[in-house]
Amino acid sequence: MSTAKVPGLDAVFAPPVSQIPDDHTGHSVQFYADDSFLLDGLSRFIGTALGAGDAAIVVATQAHREALERRLQARGLSTAKSIRQGRYIVLDAAETLQKFMVEGFPDRARFREVLSSVVVRARRAVEKGARVVAFGEMVALLWEDGKYDAAIHLEQLWNELGKEHSFFLHCAYPIKSFSQDHHSEPFLKICSEHSDVIPSDSFTALDSQEQRRNIAVLQQKEQAHDALKETKIRLEREIVERKLAEQKLQASERSLRELSGRLLQMQDDERRHLGRELHDSVGQYLAVLKMGLEVLKADNSSSEAEEDQFSECLRLVDQSITEVRTMSYLLYPPMLEEMGLETAIGWYLDGFAKRSGIRTAFEMPQPVGRLHRDAELAVFRILQESLTNIHRHSESSTAKVRLIKTDREVTIEIHDQGKGIPTPVIESAQDACGTIGVGLRGMTERMRQLGGKLEVISGATGTTVRAKVSSQ
């Protein structure tokens, strides 16, 4: 059955008072798409009752009460007079609901205490034979709050009250509240608690109660279908947006890695340049200065005090030459390019032990030979950074270095017996702001640039830094 609108039918509907059964009882439910549709029909329903001398009870939200009042006044009805006569009782839905709710569920005894007195009061305000009509949307509030079982139970309590008192109840729900597949079963339960089901829009004019009930069921399914369609569209949009965001993130990461690689390359080039400048320029100047001082010292005309000063100057020059040579080699050891990792590592460990006082050990089960230039430089920089961290942070008295070569890769391991690196620093090395974190980040990036891998294992017995890079 189609749920399309039937042209030419009146779009305003509520149960006409003239159609209320002779026993003045009944319980109808209306599903509406917009408030205007509900209020126009409701103003006719309540207005007709008040105009005929009947009693009316309205338990609605503030917005609906105010809108209904404006419509009744537009029909020329004086609600103030009806209220004074006790024929028109207006209650707030939320406030009334709270009077009989216990732990989120309608309490039968409290409901009867609150609503039975209201119906009795309205019945006493009219002549014998007059009707009492009521409109309530407390059930809609429960449904909107996700309390489906509570809403159905409240419908049942209304039906129980209707067996004791003669009145006709009309309630309403916004049809959009039934937009999920799991709403279908409770929707049918709600319909089963009513003597008449009124669908939204122009289908209200259908004469057959069964047809109106069937149309309401179809409209609920249509709401669920539309909601699923909207959800599908939203999810598809979110997937597209997420893919675009991921693509942008990946592009950003690639750009950052490229930039990081260039910065590391520039840093190494600058170190090489400074190392050579210190060795070739400053080192040569100091060597010439030393020779000049030695010539002056050899002059027999110098006094003993002058010779002592020359000796002190020569000592300082020798110390400066040593420091400059050390700085030059630390910035970029020429033997790394000339002789490879095996020699460069051994030389560096000897110097590190003398400068730091930390005992070092070097193991190399088999000769490593030469690697490509970038791999040798990366392994050497990781050795430097790891030993620097041991000296500054670990408080270890020893450092052990192993260099292992297989058919496909070269592995360097640096192990200490210090206090270890905090786990958060290791896990967030890429974002760390401390000196250890920055060092780990640099080592990680060097390995990433070469397609290698860096592992940091730290605990109570010390820290092991393991770097693997292709030997090809």
Secondary structure, 3 states (H helix, E strand, C coil): CCCCCCCCCCCCCCCCHHHCCCCCCEEEEEEECCHHHHHHHHHHHHHHHHHCCCEEEEEECHHHHHHHHHHHHHCCCCHHHHHHHCCEEEEEHHHHHHCCEECCEECHHHHHHHHHHHHHHHHHCCCCCCCEEEEECHHHHHHHCCCHHHHHHHHHHHHHHHHHCCCEEEEEEEHHHHCCHHHHHHHHHHHHCCCEEECCHHHHHCCCHHHHHHHHHHHHHHHHHHHHHHHHHHHHHHHHHHHHHHHHHHHHHHHHHHHHHHHHHHHHHHHHHHHHHHHHHHHHHHHHHHHHHHHHHHCCCCCHHHHHHHHHHHHHHHHHHHHHHHHHHHHCCHHHHHHCHHHHHHHHHHHHHHHHCCEEEEECCCCCCCCCHHHHHHHHHHHHHHHHHHHHHHCCCEEEEEEEECCCEEEEEEEECCCCCCHHHHHCCCCCCCHHHHHHHHHHHHHHHCCCEEEEEEECCEEEEEEEEECC
